[in-house]
């Protein structure tokens, strides 16, 4: 039943009308449905955003760990290079001394 089905104002009523005309009920229902769909879309977008934020944080943590490992490896390489230079120098001195 739509607003047009209600007939002219003042016409005799043949049945009991609902508290709100059907056209108002239909609009109200459509508005509530639209609001529910909007809310669902908003929740989905929020969930997607949260997932993206978590993924970026995970990547950032992985990058931080990788940088720390790189720094440690570079230090180890420098230390090893220093040690090898010292050993090489020491070996050369011994070679010159003992011949």
Biopython code that builds the backbone (N, CA, C, O; Angstrom):
import numpy as np
from Bio.PDB.StructureBuilder import StructureBuilder

atoms = [
    (1, "UNK", "N", (0.847, -1.174, 0.000)),
    (1, "UNK", "CA", (0.000, 0.000, 0.000)),
    (1, "UNK", "C", (0.892, 1.235, 0.000)),
    (1, "UNK", "O", (1.855, 1.310, 0.763)),
    (2, "UNK", "N", (0.579, 2.179, -0.833)),
    (2, "UNK", "CA", (1.351, 3.412, -0.944)),
    (2, "UNK", "C", (0.459, 4.599, -0.608)),
    (2, "UNK", "O", (-0.741, 4.446, -0.380)),
    (3, "UNK", "N", (1.065, 5.785, -0.581)),
    (3, "UNK", "CA", (0.321, 6.993, -0.217)),
    (3, "UNK", "C", (-0.881, 7.207, -1.142)),
    (3, "UNK", "O", (-1.924, 7.697, -0.707)),
    (4, "UNK", "N", (-0.732, 6.841, -2.406)),
    (4, "UNK", "CA", (-1.831, 7.050, -3.347)),
    (4, "UNK", "C", (-3.031, 6.167, -3.007)),
    (4, "UNK", "O", (-4.170, 6.507, -3.327)),
    (5, "UNK", "N", (-2.767, 5.021, -2.350)),
    (5, "UNK", "CA", (-3.821, 4.071, -2.038)),
    (5, "UNK", "C", (-4.725, 4.549, -0.896)),
    (5, "UNK", "O", (-5.763, 3.938, -0.641)),
    (6, "UNK", "N", (-4.353, 5.617, -0.216)),
    (6, "UNK", "CA", (-5.115, 6.056, 0.936)),
    (6, "UNK", "C", (-6.400, 6.775, 0.558)),
    (6, "UNK", "O", (-7.314, 6.875, 1.377)),
    (7, "UNK", "N", (-6.484, 7.268, -0.650)),
    (7, "UNK", "CA", (-7.704, 7.936, -1.080)),
    (7, "UNK", "C", (-7.723, 9.393, -0.670)),
    (7, "UNK", "O", (-6.826, 9.861, 0.032)),
    (8, "UNK", "N", (-8.747, 10.112, -1.110)),
    (8, "UNK", "CA", (-8.815, 11.540, -0.801)),
    (8, "UNK", "C", (-9.116, 11.770, 0.677)),
    (8, "UNK", "O", (-9.678, 10.920, 1.367)),
    (9, "UNK", "N", (-8.720, 12.948, 1.128)),
    (9, "UNK", "CA", (-8.979, 13.324, 2.517)),
    (9, "UNK", "C", (-10.494, 13.430, 2.715)),
    (9, "UNK", "O", (-11.195, 13.990, 1.871)),
    (10, "UNK", "N", (-10.984, 12.904, 3.806)),
    (10, "UNK", "CA", (-12.416, 12.972, 4.111)),
    (10, "UNK", "C", (-13.208, 11.818, 3.533)),
    (10, "UNK", "O", (-14.403, 11.705, 3.804)),
    (11, "UNK", "N", (-12.585, 10.957, 2.746)),
    (11, "UNK", "CA", (-13.288, 9.800, 2.184)),
    (11, "UNK", "C", (-13.575, 8.820, 3.313)),
    (11, "UNK", "O", (-12.798, 8.723, 4.262)),
    (12, "UNK", "N", (-14.676, 8.096, 3.218)),
    (12, "UNK", "CA", (-14.980, 7.131, 4.271)),
    (12, "UNK", "C", (-13.904, 6.053, 4.336)),
    (12, "UNK", "O", (-13.425, 5.575, 3.308)),
    (13, "UNK", "N", (-13.533, 5.679, 5.558)),
    (13, "UNK", "CA", (-12.500, 4.662, 5.770)),
    (13, "UNK", "C", (-13.175, 3.301, 5.824)),
    (13, "UNK", "O", (-14.101, 3.084, 6.606)),
    (14, "UNK", "N", (-12.703, 2.388, 4.988)),
    (14, "UNK", "CA", (-13.298, 1.060, 4.929)),
    (14, "UNK", "C", (-12.547, 0.063, 5.803)),
    (14, "UNK", "O", (-13.060, -1.016, 6.099)),
    (15, "UNK", "N", (-11.359, 0.414, 6.208)),
    (15, "UNK", "CA", (-10.578, -0.483, 7.072)),
    (15, "UNK", "C", (-9.812, 0.374, 8.080)),
    (15, "UNK", "O", (-9.739, 1.594, 7.940)),
    (16, "UNK", "N", (-9.254, -0.265, 9.075)),
    (16, "UNK", "CA", (-8.519, 0.474, 10.106)),
    (16, "UNK", "C", (-7.136, 0.787, 9.565)),
    (16, "UNK", "O", (-6.407, -0.104, 9.129)),
    (17, "UNK", "N", (-6.796, 2.035, 9.596)),
    (17, "UNK", "CA", (-5.485, 2.468, 9.128)),
    (17, "UNK", "C", (-4.443, 2.242, 10.219)),
    (17, "UNK", "O", (-4.757, 2.364, 11.403)),
    (18, "UNK", "N", (-3.228, 1.919, 9.844)),
    (18, "UNK", "CA", (-2.168, 1.792, 10.840)),
    (18, "UNK", "C", (-1.872, 3.153, 11.468)),
    (18, "UNK", "O", (-2.323, 4.189, 10.982)),
    (19, "UNK", "N", (-1.113, 3.127, 12.547)),
    (19, "UNK", "CA", (-0.782, 4.350, 13.264)),
    (19, "UNK", "C", (-0.101, 5.349, 12.328)),
    (19, "UNK", "O", (-0.423, 6.537, 12.352)),
    (20, "UNK", "N", (0.839, 4.875, 11.503)),
    (20, "UNK", "CA", (1.492, 5.709, 10.490)),
    (20, "UNK", "C", (1.029, 5.228, 9.131)),
    (20, "UNK", "O", (0.835, 4.028, 8.936)),
    (21, "UNK", "N", (0.851, 6.127, 8.198)),
    (21, "UNK", "CA", (0.515, 5.667, 6.844)),
    (21, "UNK", "C", (1.635, 4.769, 6.308)),
    (21, "UNK", "O", (2.797, 4.917, 6.686)),
    (22, "UNK", "N", (1.273, 3.854, 5.439)),
    (22, "UNK", "CA", (2.239, 2.886, 4.913)),
    (22, "UNK", "C", (3.407, 3.591, 4.226)),
    (22, "UNK", "O", (4.548, 3.145, 4.343)),
    (23, "UNK", "N", (3.138, 4.681, 3.515)),
    (23, "UNK", "CA", (4.229, 5.361, 2.817)),
    (23, "UNK", "C", (5.249, 5.904, 3.820)),
    (23, "UNK", "O", (6.448, 5.901, 3.543)),
    (24, "UNK", "N", (4.787, 6.366, 4.975)),
    (24, "UNK", "CA", (5.705, 6.854, 6.015)),
    (24, "UNK", "C", (6.458, 5.676, 6.605)),
    (24, "UNK", "O", (7.664, 5.757, 6.836)),
    (25, "UNK", "N", (5.739, 4.563, 6.854)),
    (25, "UNK", "CA", (6.393, 3.367, 7.384)),
    (25, "UNK", "C", (7.451, 2.858, 6.411)),
    (25, "UNK", "O", (8.543, 2.460, 6.817)),
    (26, "UNK", "N", (7.115, 2.877, 5.127)),
    (26, "UNK", "CA", (8.050, 2.396, 4.105)),
    (26, "UNK", "C", (9.283, 3.277, 4.060)),
    (26, "UNK", "O", (10.400, 2.769, 3.964)),
    (27, "UNK", "N", (9.101, 4.600, 4.127)),
    (27, "UNK", "CA", (10.238, 5.519, 4.125)),
    (27, "UNK", "C", (11.081, 5.317, 5.379)),
    (27, "UNK", "O", (12.311, 5.318, 5.321)),
    (28, "UNK", "N", (10.404, 5.145, 6.516)),
    (28, "UNK", "CA", (11.115, 4.920, 7.774)),
    (28, "UNK", "C", (11.931, 3.634, 7.688)),
    (28, "UNK", "O", (13.093, 3.599, 8.092)),
    (29, "UNK", "N", (11.317, 2.585, 7.163)),
    (29, "UNK", "CA", (12.007, 1.309, 7.015)),
    (29, "UNK", "C", (13.206, 1.471, 6.090)),
    (29, "UNK", "O", (14.291, 0.969, 6.383)),
    (30, "UNK", "N", (13.013, 2.171, 4.976)),
    (30, "UNK", "CA", (14.113, 2.375, 4.033)),
    (30, "UNK", "C", (15.234, 3.195, 4.678)),
    (30, "UNK", "O", (16.415, 2.923, 4.463)),
    (31, "UNK", "N", (14.854, 4.190, 5.464)),
    (31, "UNK", "CA", (15.873, 4.998, 6.154)),
    (31, "UNK", "C", (16.662, 4.154, 7.151)),
    (31, "UNK", "O", (17.887, 4.250, 7.230)),
    (32, "UNK", "N", (15.944, 3.326, 7.911)),
    (32, "UNK", "CA", (16.635, 2.454, 8.882)),
    (32, "UNK", "C", (17.549, 1.471, 8.165)),
    (32, "UNK", "O", (18.672, 1.219, 8.602)),
    (33, "UNK", "N", (17.064, 0.926, 7.075)),
    (33, "UNK", "CA", (17.872, -0.028, 6.296)),
    (33, "UNK", "C", (19.100, 0.682, 5.732)),
    (33, "UNK", "O", (20.208, 0.149, 5.781)),
    (34, "UNK", "N", (18.903, 1.860, 5.208)),
    (34, "UNK", "CA", (20.014, 2.641, 4.670)),
    (34, "UNK", "C", (21.032, 2.960, 5.769)),
    (34, "UNK", "O", (22.241, 2.883, 5.551)),
    (35, "UNK", "N", (20.527, 3.317, 6.946)),
    (35, "UNK", "CA", (21.427, 3.609, 8.066)),
    (35, "UNK", "C", (22.194, 2.357, 8.483)),
    (35, "UNK", "O", (23.381, 2.433, 8.798)),
    (36, "UNK", "N", (21.518, 1.203, 8.488)),
    (36, "UNK", "CA", (22.197, -0.048, 8.825)),
    (36, "UNK", "C", (23.289, -0.352, 7.804)),
    (36, "UNK", "O", (24.400, -0.737, 8.168)),
    (37, "UNK", "N", (22.962, -0.175, 6.519)),
    (37, "UNK", "CA", (23.959, -0.425, 5.471)),
    (37, "UNK", "C", (25.136, 0.542, 5.595)),
    (37, "UNK", "O", (26.291, 0.148, 5.438)),
    (38, "UNK", "N", (24.834, 1.812, 5.878)),
    (38, "UNK", "CA", (25.903, 2.799, 6.085)),
    (38, "UNK", "C", (26.775, 2.402, 7.262)),
    (38, "UNK", "O", (27.999, 2.502, 7.191)),
    (39, "UNK", "N", (26.156, 1.955, 8.340)),
    (39, "UNK", "CA", (26.892, 1.540, 9.541)),
    (39, "UNK", "C", (27.765, 0.327, 9.223)),
    (39, "UNK", "O", (28.920, 0.262, 9.642)),
    (40, "UNK", "N", (27.208, -0.635, 8.479)),
    (40, "UNK", "CA", (27.972, -1.826, 8.099)),
    (40, "UNK", "C", (29.164, -1.438, 7.232)),
    (40, "UNK", "O", (30.266, -1.955, 7.417)),
    (41, "UNK", "N", (28.946, -0.535, 6.293)),
    (41, "UNK", "CA", (30.035, -0.084, 5.429)),
    (41, "UNK", "C", (31.105, 0.615, 6.253)),
    (41, "UNK", "O", (32.297, 0.399, 6.038)),
    (42, "UNK", "N", (30.686, 1.451, 7.193)),
    (42, "UNK", "CA", (31.636, 2.147, 8.065)),
    (42, "UNK", "C", (32.441, 1.143, 8.893)),
    (42, "UNK", "O", (33.656, 1.286, 9.026)),
    (43, "UNK", "N", (31.778, 0.138, 9.444)),
    (43, "UNK", "CA", (32.473, -0.885, 10.226)),
    (43, "UNK", "C", (33.465, -1.658, 9.359)),
    (43, "UNK", "O", (34.576, -1.961, 9.794)),
    (44, "UNK", "N", (33.057, -1.972, 8.136)),
    (44, "UNK", "CA", (33.967, -2.671, 7.217)),
    (44, "UNK", "C", (35.178, -1.807, 6.894)),
    (44, "UNK", "O", (36.305, -2.302, 6.864)),
    (45, "UNK", "N", (34.954, -0.526, 6.652)),
    (45, "UNK", "CA", (36.064, 0.380, 6.364)),
    (45, "UNK", "C", (36.987, 0.516, 7.570)),
    (45, "UNK", "O", (38.209, 0.533, 7.420)),
    (46, "UNK", "N", (36.409, 0.614, 8.765)),
    (46, "UNK", "CA", (37.219, 0.697, 9.980)),
    (46, "UNK", "C", (38.048, -0.568, 10.171)),
    (46, "UNK", "O", (39.215, -0.503, 10.560)),
    (47, "UNK", "N", (37.446, -1.702, 9.900)),
    (47, "UNK", "CA", (38.149, -2.974, 10.028)),
    (47, "UNK", "C", (39.298, -3.055, 9.017)),
    (47, "UNK", "O", (40.399, -3.492, 9.351)),
    (48, "UNK", "N", (39.031, -2.635, 7.789)),
    (48, "UNK", "CA", (40.075, -2.636, 6.761)),
    (48, "UNK", "C", (41.212, -1.700, 7.143)),
    (48, "UNK", "O", (42.387, -2.027, 6.975)),
    (49, "UNK", "N", (40.849, -0.539, 7.654)),
    (49, "UNK", "CA", (41.864, 0.427, 8.080)),
    (49, "UNK", "C", (42.702, -0.148, 9.210)),
    (49, "UNK", "O", (43.926, -0.019, 9.203)),
    (50, "UNK", "N", (42.059, -0.780, 10.176)),
    (50, "UNK", "CA", (42.787, -1.386, 11.301)),
    (50, "UNK", "C", (43.727, -2.475, 10.807)),
    (50, "UNK", "O", (44.861, -2.574, 11.276)),
    (51, "UNK", "N", (43.270, -3.291, 9.870)),
    (51, "UNK", "CA", (44.119, -4.344, 9.304)),
    (51, "UNK", "C", (45.323, -3.748, 8.598)),
    (51, "UNK", "O", (46.438, -4.255, 8.725)),
    (52, "UNK", "N", (45.102, -2.678, 7.856)),
    (52, "UNK", "CA", (46.196, -2.017, 7.145)),
    (52, "UNK", "C", (47.196, -1.410, 8.127)),
    (52, "UNK", "O", (48.406, -1.494, 7.916)),
    (53, "UNK", "N", (46.695, -0.803, 9.191)),
    (53, "UNK", "CA", (47.574, -0.224, 10.216)),
    (53, "UNK", "C", (48.415, -1.326, 10.863)),
    (53, "UNK", "O", (49.617, -1.151, 11.063)),
    (54, "UNK", "N", (47.792, -2.453, 11.188)),
    (54, "UNK", "CA", (48.524, -3.560, 11.801)),
    (54, "UNK", "C", (49.586, -4.110, 10.844)),
    (54, "UNK", "O", (50.695, -4.435, 11.267)),
    (55, "UNK", "N", (49.248, -4.214, 9.563)),
    (55, "UNK", "CA", (50.213, -4.708, 8.579)),
    (55, "UNK", "C", (51.403, -3.753, 8.480)),
    (55, "UNK", "O", (52.551, -4.193, 8.419)),
    (56, "UNK", "N", (51.129, -2.450, 8.464)),
    (56, "UNK", "CA", (52.214, -1.474, 8.395)),
    (56, "UNK", "C", (53.073, -1.511, 9.648)),
    (56, "UNK", "O", (54.294, -1.379, 9.564)),
    (57, "UNK", "N", (52.450, -1.690, 10.815)),
    (57, "UNK", "CA", (53.219, -1.788, 12.049)),
    (57, "UNK", "C", (54.107, -3.027, 12.034)),
    (57, "UNK", "O", (55.247, -2.989, 12.496)),
    (58, "UNK", "N", (53.582, -4.113, 11.504)),
    (58, "UNK", "CA", (54.358, -5.346, 11.404)),
    (58, "UNK", "C", (55.563, -5.150, 10.488)),
    (58, "UNK", "O", (56.668, -5.589, 10.807)),
    (59, "UNK", "N", (55.349, -4.495, 9.361)),
    (59, "UNK", "CA", (56.440, -4.217, 8.433)),
    (59, "UNK", "C", (57.462, -3.293, 9.079)),
    (59, "UNK", "O", (58.668, -3.476, 8.913)),
    (60, "UNK", "N", (56.975, -2.303, 9.812)),
    (60, "UNK", "CA", (57.878, -1.371, 10.499)),
    (60, "UNK", "C", (58.720, -2.112, 11.543)),
    (60, "UNK", "O", (59.918, -1.856, 11.662)),
    (61, "UNK", "N", (58.108, -3.023, 12.294)),
    (61, "UNK", "CA", (58.855, -3.823, 13.274)),
    (61, "UNK", "C", (59.910, -4.684, 12.582)),
    (61, "UNK", "O", (61.040, -4.800, 13.058)),
    (62, "UNK", "N", (59.532, -5.280, 11.466)),
    (62, "UNK", "CA", (60.471, -6.113, 10.702)),
    (62, "UNK", "C", (61.633, -5.269, 10.179)),
    (62, "UNK", "O", (62.784, -5.705, 10.216)),
    (63, "UNK", "N", (61.337, -4.077, 9.700)),
    (63, "UNK", "CA", (62.377, -3.182, 9.209)),
    (63, "UNK", "C", (63.313, -2.779, 10.348)),
    (63, "UNK", "O", (64.532, -2.760, 10.178)),
    (64, "UNK", "N", (62.746, -2.460, 11.492)),
    (64, "UNK", "CA", (63.550, -2.083, 12.665)),
    (64, "UNK", "C", (64.489, -3.226, 13.050)),
    (64, "UNK", "O", (65.661, -2.993, 13.345)),
    (65, "UNK", "N", (63.979, -4.459, 13.048)),
    (65, "UNK", "CA", (64.791, -5.634, 13.372)),
    (65, "UNK", "C", (65.897, -5.827, 12.338)),
    (65, "UNK", "O", (67.040, -6.118, 12.689)),
    (66, "UNK", "N", (65.550, -5.663, 11.064)),
    (66, "UNK", "CA", (66.541, -5.816, 9.996)),
    (66, "UNK", "C", (67.645, -4.772, 10.116)),
    (66, "UNK", "O", (68.821, -5.084, 9.924)),
    (67, "UNK", "N", (67.272, -3.536, 10.432)),
    (67, "UNK", "CA", (68.279, -2.485, 10.598)),
    (67, "UNK", "C", (69.202, -2.801, 11.765)),
    (67, "UNK", "O", (70.412, -2.594, 11.674)),
    (68, "UNK", "N", (68.642, -3.297, 12.856)),
    (68, "UNK", "CA", (69.460, -3.655, 14.020)),
    (68, "UNK", "C", (70.430, -4.780, 13.664)),
    (68, "UNK", "O", (71.589, -4.750, 14.076)),
    (69, "UNK", "N", (69.971, -5.754, 12.916)),
    (69, "UNK", "CA", (70.852, -6.849, 12.480)),
    (69, "UNK", "C", (71.942, -6.332, 11.552)),
    (69, "UNK", "O", (73.090, -6.768, 11.634)),
    (70, "UNK", "N", (71.588, -5.409, 10.676)),
    (70, "UNK", "CA", (72.579, -4.831, 9.760)),
    (70, "UNK", "C", (73.664, -4.095, 10.540)),
    (70, "UNK", "O", (74.852, -4.251, 10.258)),
    (71, "UNK", "N", (73.254, -3.299, 11.516)),
    (71, "UNK", "CA", (74.219, -2.565, 12.337)),
    (71, "UNK", "C", (75.142, -3.548, 13.066)),
    (71, "UNK", "O", (76.356, -3.346, 13.116)),
    (72, "UNK", "N", (74.559, -4.608, 13.629)),
    (72, "UNK", "CA", (75.361, -5.612, 14.338)),
    (72, "UNK", "C", (76.324, -6.315, 13.380)),
    (72, "UNK", "O", (77.477, -6.558, 13.737)),
    (73, "UNK", "N", (75.870, -6.640, 12.179)),
    (73, "UNK", "CA", (76.721, -7.297, 11.192)),
    (73, "UNK", "C", (77.846, -6.382, 10.740)),
    (73, "UNK", "O", (78.986, -6.822, 10.591)),
    (74, "UNK", "N", (77.529, -5.102, 10.520)),
    (74, "UNK", "CA", (78.573, -4.142, 10.132)),
    (74, "UNK", "C", (79.620, -4.008, 11.231)),
    (74, "UNK", "O", (80.814, -3.944, 10.939)),
    (75, "UNK", "N", (79.192, -3.966, 12.489)),
    (75, "UNK", "CA", (80.138, -3.884, 13.610)),
    (75, "UNK", "C", (81.011, -5.132, 13.655)),
    (75, "UNK", "O", (82.225, -5.044, 13.838)),
    (76, "UNK", "N", (80.385, -6.293, 13.486)),
    (76, "UNK", "CA", (81.135, -7.551, 13.474)),
    (76, "UNK", "C", (82.167, -7.541, 12.346)),
    (76, "UNK", "O", (83.303, -7.972, 12.543)),
    (77, "UNK", "N", (81.780, -7.052, 11.168)),
    (77, "UNK", "CA", (82.705, -6.995, 10.027)),
    (77, "UNK", "C", (83.865, -6.051, 10.318)),
    (77, "UNK", "O", (85.014, -6.371, 10.015)),
    (78, "UNK", "N", (83.571, -4.879, 10.909)),
    (78, "UNK", "CA", (84.643, -3.933, 11.257)),
    (78, "UNK", "C", (85.594, -4.541, 12.290)),
    (78, "UNK", "O", (86.813, -4.420, 12.174)),
    (79, "UNK", "N", (85.020, -5.193, 13.298)),
    (79, "UNK", "CA", (85.843, -5.827, 14.329)),
    (79, "UNK", "C", (86.719, -6.931, 13.718)),
    (79, "UNK", "O", (87.899, -7.058, 14.047)),
    (80, "UNK", "N", (86.128, -7.709, 12.839)),
    (80, "UNK", "CA", (86.873, -8.791, 12.203)),
    (80, "UNK", "C", (87.978, -8.222, 11.300)),
    (80, "UNK", "O", (89.084, -8.761, 11.260)),
    (81, "UNK", "N", (87.686, -7.163, 10.598)),
    (81, "UNK", "CA", (88.684, -6.521, 9.747)),
    (81, "UNK", "C", (89.842, -5.989, 10.596)),
    (81, "UNK", "O", (91.008, -6.151, 10.234)),
    (82, "UNK", "N", (89.520, -5.361, 11.712)),
    (82, "UNK", "CA", (90.567, -4.855, 12.610)),
    (82, "UNK", "C", (91.430, -6.002, 13.132)),
    (82, "UNK", "O", (92.656, -5.901, 13.175)),
    (83, "UNK", "N", (90.774, -7.088, 13.526)),
    (83, "UNK", "CA", (91.496, -8.250, 14.042)),
    (83, "UNK", "C", (92.396, -8.841, 12.964)),
    (83, "UNK", "O", (93.545, -9.189, 13.234)),
    (84, "UNK", "N", (91.879, -8.954, 11.754)),
    (84, "UNK", "CA", (92.684, -9.542, 10.677)),
    (84, "UNK", "C", (93.872, -8.651, 10.320)),
    (84, "UNK", "O", (94.941, -9.160, 9.984)),
    (85, "UNK", "N", (93.702, -7.336, 10.386)),
    (85, "UNK", "CA", (94.826, -6.422, 10.121)),
    (85, "UNK", "C", (95.892, -6.598, 11.194)),
    (85, "UNK", "O", (97.084, -6.661, 10.894)),
    (86, "UNK", "N", (95.458, -6.676, 12.432)),
    (86, "UNK", "CA", (96.409, -6.876, 13.533)),
    (86, "UNK", "C", (97.153, -8.193, 13.350)),
    (86, "UNK", "O", (98.373, -8.239, 13.510)),
    (87, "UNK", "N", (96.438, -9.263, 13.018)),
    (87, "UNK", "CA", (97.073, -10.571, 12.831)),
    (87, "UNK", "C", (98.025, -10.562, 11.633)),
    (87, "UNK", "O", (99.118, -11.124, 11.696)),
    (88, "UNK", "N", (97.606, -9.926, 10.556)),
    (88, "UNK", "CA", (98.448, -9.839, 9.366)),
    (88, "UNK", "C", (99.734, -9.072, 9.686)),
    (88, "UNK", "O", (100.827, -9.493, 9.307)),
    (89, "UNK", "N", (99.591, -7.955, 10.379)),
    (89, "UNK", "CA", (100.751, -7.153, 10.769)),
    (89, "UNK", "C", (101.673, -7.966, 11.674)),
    (89, "UNK", "O", (102.891, -7.951, 11.497)),
    (90, "UNK", "N", (101.106, -8.660, 12.622)),
    (90, "UNK", "CA", (101.886, -9.480, 13.539)),
    (90, "UNK", "C", (102.617, -10.582, 12.775)),
    (90, "UNK", "O", (103.788, -10.851, 13.043)),
    (91, "UNK", "N", (101.925, -11.224, 11.817)),
    (91, "UNK", "CA", (102.531, -12.283, 11.008)),
    (91, "UNK", "C", (103.697, -11.734, 10.199)),
    (91, "UNK", "O", (104.735, -12.386, 10.096)),
    (92, "UNK", "N", (103.544, -10.549, 9.625)),
    (92, "UNK", "CA", (104.611, -9.937, 8.842)),
    (92, "UNK", "C", (105.833, -9.650, 9.718)),
    (92, "UNK", "O", (106.967, -9.873, 9.295)),
    (93, "UNK", "N", (105.604, -9.161, 10.924)),
    (93, "UNK", "CA", (106.719, -8.886, 11.834)),
    (93, "UNK", "C", (107.470, -10.171, 12.186)),
    (93, "UNK", "O", (108.700, -10.199, 12.234)),
    (94, "UNK", "N", (106.705, -11.226, 12.430)),
    (94, "UNK", "CA", (107.349, -12.494, 12.765)),
    (94, "UNK", "C", (108.139, -13.017, 11.567)),
    (94, "UNK", "O", (109.233, -13.559, 11.726)),
    (95, "UNK", "N", (107.571, -12.849, 10.354)),
    (95, "UNK", "CA", (108.258, -13.303, 9.156)),
    (95, "UNK", "C", (109.570, -12.551, 8.975)),
    (95, "UNK", "O", (110.582, -13.145, 8.600)),
    (96, "UNK", "N", (109.557, -11.265, 9.237)),
    (96, "UNK", "CA", (110.772, -10.476, 9.084)),
    (96, "UNK", "C", (111.791, -10.841, 10.142)),
    (96, "UNK", "O", (112.994, -10.843, 9.879)),
    (97, "UNK", "N", (111.325, -11.144, 11.314)),
    (97, "UNK", "CA", (112.222, -11.463, 12.417)),
    (97, "UNK", "C", (112.842, -12.844, 12.276)),
    (97, "UNK", "O", (114.037, -13.026, 12.508)),
    (98, "UNK", "N", (112.018, -13.817, 11.893)),
    (98, "UNK", "CA", (112.503, -15.205, 11.866)),
    (98, "UNK", "C", (112.654, -15.736, 10.454)),
    (98, "UNK", "O", (113.001, -16.901, 10.261)),
    (99, "UNK", "N", (112.415, -14.956, 9.542)),
    (99, "UNK", "CA", (112.623, -15.194, 8.263)),
    (99, "UNK", "C", (112.478, -15.942, 7.165)),
    (99, "UNK", "O", (112.983, -15.582, 6.102)),
]
sb = StructureBuilder()
sb.init_structure("model")
sb.init_model(0)
sb.init_chain("A")
sb.init_seg("    ")
for serial, (resi, resn, name, xyz) in enumerate(atoms, 1):
    if name == "N":
        sb.init_residue(resn, " ", resi, " ")
    sb.init_atom(name, np.array(xyz, "f"), 0.0, 1.0, " ", f" {name:<3s}", serial, name[0])
structure = sb.get_structure()
